[in-house]
Amino acid sequence: MLGEQIGEGNGKRSYRKVVSVEGGTFSVEVSFESTGKTLGVDSHEVGTYCSQPRADGSLYGEGHGVLLTGDGGVATWKGAGVGKILPTGAVSYRGAVYYSTAYAKWARLNTVAGVFEFEIDPEGNTHSKLWEWK
């Protein structure tokens, strides 16, 4: 069951690179940066994920990243999700993410499975939302 929304951010895709083209398929690495709030604290996020198409046309991706605060807080994350490319060229993902931090204001993240929505519009603008999975 979804719990409270614990994060939201807006940003920009900063990098895209084809990392393999084997056996008629491909893998793309994507990096992004965003700003927002995590557990009510202003945060800056930098993330990278690698995504591949599946036989049915959907996408599967795995990634990792870091959240930073203005007062020195740091949290790292790892996650995975499934997505689709929309007719407009936008990409939409849903998945789960797991955190590690020593930052007191985010200590709760160490015990949270986060469920996310991550959207990238055709111009590379990103929007994400994160909920606690209870």
PECORVEN-V433488 format. One record per helix or strand. SS is the DSSP state (helix for helix, strand for strand). FROM is the first residue (numbers start at 0). TO is the last residue. If there is no record, write none. Layout:
# PECORVEN-V433488
{{SS:FROM:TO} {SS:FROM:TO}}
This chain:
# PECORVEN-V433488
{{strand:1:19} {strand:26:37} {strand:40:52} {strand:58:67} {strand:73:84} {strand:90:100} {helix:103:110} {strand:112:119} {strand:124:132}}
